[in-house]
Amino acid sequence: MAHIEEDAAETHNGLARKRLNQTSFEVDELTRVALDELKKVYGVSSNAAVMKRAVRIALIASRYADQNKDLHLLIEEDGTKREIIVPQLY
């Protein structure tokens, strides 16, 4: 089970957070492996920290989705640009 719990004193962009109820859910093995990998990428030690970041990233991405709810990413590598389309964000 993954657990998410907000810290009472944490602030982000000037928004104070209140302590929320704990949320629990089951994850399959592939999701557990992904969570473990993302903990290393983000430099965090908990699944909750990964989930908080993932939710924030999803919120930002949803704001830039087109009218079909697709997200278009423009990637530039070695002077070459390519577009990646992430279909139907929500």
PyMOL commands that set and color helices and strands:
alter all, ss='L'
color gray80, all
select helices_A, chain A and resi 29-42+47-63
alter helices_A, ss='H'
color red, helices_A
select strands_A, chain A and resi 2-4+11-12+15-16+23-25+71-77+80-86
alter strands_A, ss='S'
color yellow, strands_A
deselect
rebuild
show_as cartoon
